[in-house]
Every structure is written in structure tokens, then in C-alpha cells.
Amino acid sequence: MRASSQFLQLLLVAALSAGCTHKPDGPNILLITLDTTRRDHLGMYGYPLPTSPNLDRLAEDSLVYTSAYAVSSWTLPTHASMFTGKLPSAHGANYDPEGPLRLGEAIGAQYSHYRARPIAENEVTLAQLLSEHGYATGGIIAGPWMMEVFRLGKGFQHYDDEGVTALNGRPAEDVTARAIEYVDAHQGEPFFLFLNYYDPHSPTWQDAPLDAQGNPSGPPEPLHDWRPVVPPGFDPAKVDGPGFGKLCYDAEIRYMDGAIGKLMEHLKQSGLYEDTWIFVLADHGDLLGDPVLGETGLWGHGDSLTEPEIHIPFFVKEPGAGGRKGQAASPVQQTDILPTILARLGIALPPNVQGTPLGGKHLIVAELHKLPMMNRVHGTNPKDWRHLGDWRAIVDGADKFGWSSNGTHFLVDLAQDPGERVNALDRKPERAQRLEQLLGDYLGSLPAPGSVGEVEQPGAEVLKTLEGLGYGGGGK
């Protein structure tokens, strides 16, 4: 009798223990980031060229947010905000002249102050919370700022940052192939899979072939086995100017789109598509020097908080046949991903989260903290006030106010001036003052990030990759 009682007690203990790690009653979750991808170059946002047919089909099954904003204009802080629900000032993953990650040591003495800081040691991440509640968690990344050394892999049981080369990151086809392997290996359990596609990030193509005199003799060779979408009337022999740059950029988006399409088709064939919760968004956009859009002389990202850099694509395919579809105009931000997922799964929020479930109300704020050596004018328009200083910005309705450490603050009416050509600061000083006060008070109220603790320095291979991708002098 005693043996039977002890056996029953053991069974009870085992059952209770199993209850702590039981499979969660929640959908599979797929989070896809499209590195450096502009919303106005995707079909679901009205782009006339067929750059994104597969993403467009996914968007037809999704709720497409038309007022989605990044928290910054480069990769590390934006992804950290997705994973923590916090703004850069609160999670701390950013450039930092006193940061513990010394990224310039293998690059050269002139970059000795090229430093960054990972997310704080005690920061709670989405992957960590989902893992604790029974999800299999995997991350497959393609860009250098996503490498393990920056601590964005915290909480992932499987984090694959291999294959990031000094040429153009990790190609989309490789990310999709690894993603399919992960999905197949975890079909019997709920999973959270994060995928980072990097292809639209520069460099987009190899250099153009040159003749004996060193002049371009034709269009450049593509990096991948695809052909670009050629706009009507475009002359590929003209290898300079924003027209050619846009062509190359669009071609990279089309290549990435094809790889994502293969993944979506695999999910459908596996019977997983309908019940998988799919989030797709950019970490930030890019400036392409387009004079029509007010970008004359402005290229790249991470030097300002312009609309092409922070007004991002963001759409969500909800799980099940009753998922919401169409467009939503409610302002949303990258910080809203974590609270959205946790709310549906009934998981308590960590403390001091700034985001809300998608559609909730909060301030739309972006930040950009540069290193001193980066705080200079880029591009060919040295008088452009959008590239000077460190930045804070707030978007309130149609008004966007930007605060610069260099004193070149701005106020624009996005409804009347979507290209942000005209600084209306002098015409609406009271409105600018109210937004500046609101912005400063809000960011000043945020808790400081915790200590980073012990940090392993990036090895020579990581530093070489950053240098080869243009990160040696402050690339993003």
C-alpha cells in the first residue's frame, strides 16, 4: 500500500512538473524583418513596379498598417525594440562612444572610438518569454548587426548567424532554406521563428564592367541569379544617378521576395500557413537620392530620421480563418510586437515596456544616437538640415517634429509636405514648442537601461565582416 501511495505521489509530482512546461495553447509565430526595405517600393503600398508579388499575396491575407514607424533608422536598436518592447533609450542597444563593444580595434586607429553597446544583461526578450512558456524558439539572420555578439539572440534556443559574408550579407535563399529546415524539424510543437532578410541593404550589385579607358561599358552584373524589374524607358547603360540606384534596389527586393515566396508555399504545403501568426516589417528604410521625393543628395540610412527611413512597411497575417484583413490607419511601432503577442497568449508583460498591443495608443517616437565621428554631413547636399546632429522625432497626426543636437530642429506637415522639403518651424513656433516639450518629457521619463555586464569582444572575423560591409566608418 505504501509503495502504491509513493508511486501515486511520484505520478502527481511528474504531472505537476509537466504542467510547468506543457505545450502552450497558441499559434506558431513567424516574425520576418525586411532589412532596409522602403514601404513605397512594395506593391501593397502602391508601388507600380512588380517588386513584391509574393509579399503582396501575403498582405492580401493580412492587416496592413499604413502608419507604422521604426524607432530608429538602423538595425541594432530597431531589432532590440522589437524583442523588448522598449525604445532605444530604455534598452540601450545602440552606438555608444563609451560602449563595451570595441568595434574599431581591428579596423584602424581612426576608428578607435567606433563602439556600441548590446542590450542590457537583465533585459527580458520576447524569445526568452516564449521559450519559458513552451515555445521552440529559433532565429536565422542575414545582417551583421544581428550577430550573437550584440545579444539579440538572447532567449533563442537556436540562433543561426552563420554565412554573413563581407559581400552582401547572407542571401535570402540561404535564409529560406534554413527556415524550411527549422519548420520541418518543429512541426509537432508550437514555434517562434525569427527571420532577418538583408538583401536590399547596400551593396546591391557588383561594380559595372569597365572598358580599357576605365569607363562603364554596360550594366553591372547582379549578385544573384535573377534579373531586375526594368521600368519602361529605362536605359541600363546609364549607370549613374538615382534612377539606376532605384533599379538595383528594386531588383534586390524582388530577389528577397522570391525567397520569401518559397517559404510561404512550403508553409501552405505543410498545412501550417493558415494557423501561423506572421508579422512582416522593415527594421528601417533607405534614402535613394530620388529628386522627385525630395531626396536630392541624400543616400543610405542611419544619419537622420526622414520618412523614407522610419515610415516602414508593417503587416500582420493573423492565425485562423477569421484573421483581420485590409488596411489599418492606426499608428503603430516596432515596440508593439512584444505586447501584442504576449497579450494574446496571456503572458504577463515585463516591467517598463513602452509598446502596446497593435492599435493601442501611445506616442510615436524615434531616436538616433550617433558616434562623434559619424556626426557629420553625408551625401551631396551639405546644407540639408535633416542630416545634422543626433536626432529625436515625434509624429503626432500629420505633424512631425524633429529635435537635433546640432540645433537644426524641424517641423513638417506630412499631409502637405510628404517629402519634408519645407521646415515650418518658424511658421508654427507654438506647435513646435508643444511637440518639443512632449518629446523631451516622454524620453526623459524612460528608465535608464540596465548594466550590460560582462561582454565578449567581437572576434577578428566579425570585425572583418563589419568592415567589408561598410561598417568600419559608421555604416548601418
Secondary structure, DSSP 4 states (H G I P E B T S, - for coil): -HHHHHHHHHHHHHHHHHHHTPPPSS-EEEEEEETT--GGGSGGGT-SS-S-HHHHHHHHTSEEESSEE-SSSSHHHHHHHHHHS--HHHH--EE-TT-SEE-STTT-GGGTT-EEE-S-TT---HHHHHHHTT-EEEEE--SGGGSGGGTTTTT-SEEE-TT-BTTTBS-HHHHHHHHHHHHHHTTTS-EEEEEEE-TTSSP-BPPPPB-TTS-B-SPPPBSSS----PPTT--TT--SSHHHHHHHHHHHHHHHHHHHHHHHHHHHHTT-STTEEEEEEES---EE--GGGT-TT-EESSS---HHHHB--EEEE-SSTT---EEE-S-EEGGGHHHHHHHHHTPPPPTT----STT----EEEEE---GGG-S--TT-TT-GGGSS-EEEEEETTEEEEEETTS--EEEETTT-TT--S--TTT-HHHHHHHHHHHHHHHHHSPPP----S-PPPPHHHHHHHHHTT-TTS--
